[in-house]
């Protein structure tokens, strides 16, 4: 049985950069994946911090879901109060 590698998001990014120094993945992207539930995580302590399943993160990055294509939401209107 393999042990599950759990990391805080910043530590997961550090591990990811060891595997791929040129990775464009950012800490905010990892946190977004955790927040949306795309990557499994568990709360730690009072629940404000979360541990990320590093293996699931790597699997997600190797094969992201096709239906989650990122699209631009458009330009937001700006008020003309000058």
For each residue, the residues with C-beta under 8 A, 3 or more apart:
1:
2:
3:
4: 53 55
5: 15 53 54 55
6: 42 51 52 53 54
7: 11 12 15 51 52 54
8: 11 12 49 50 51 52
9: 12 13 27 30 31 34 50 52
10: 13 14 27
11: 7 8 14 15
12: 7 8 9 15 16 30 52 54 57
13: 9 10 16 17 25 26 27 30
14: 10 11 17 18
15: 5 7 11 12 18 19 54
16: 12 13 19 20 23 25 57 58 61
17: 13 14 20 21 23
18: 14 15 21
19: 15 16 23 58
20: 16 17 23
21: 17 18
22:
23: 16 17 19 20
24:
25: 13 16 29 30 61
26: 13 29 30
27: 9 10 13 30 31
28: 31 32
29: 25 26 32 33
30: 9 12 13 25 26 27 33 34 39 52 57
31: 9 27 28 34 35
32: 28 29 35 36
33: 29 30 36 38 39 57 60
34: 9 30 31 37 38 39 41 50 52
35: 31 32
36: 32 33
37: 34 40
38: 33 34 60 65 68
39: 30 33 34 52 53 56 57 60
40: 37 52 53 56
41: 34 50 51 52 53
42: 6 50 51
43: 47 48 49 50
44: 47 49 50 51
45: 48 49
46:
47: 43 44
48: 43 45
49: 8 43 44 45
50: 8 9 34 41 42 43 44
51: 6 7 8 41 42 44
52: 6 7 8 9 12 30 34 39 40 41 56 57
53: 4 5 6 39 40 41 56 57
54: 5 6 7 12 15 57 58
55: 4 5 58 59
56: 39 40 52 53 59 60
57: 12 16 30 33 39 52 53 54 60 61
58: 16 19 54 55 61 62
59: 55 56 62 63
60: 33 38 39 56 57 63 64
61: 16 25 57 58 64
62: 58 59
63: 59 60
64: 60 61 68
65: 38 68
66: 69
67:
68: 38 64 65
69: 66
70:
71:
72:
73: 76
74:
75:
76: 73
77:
78:
79:
80:
81:
82:
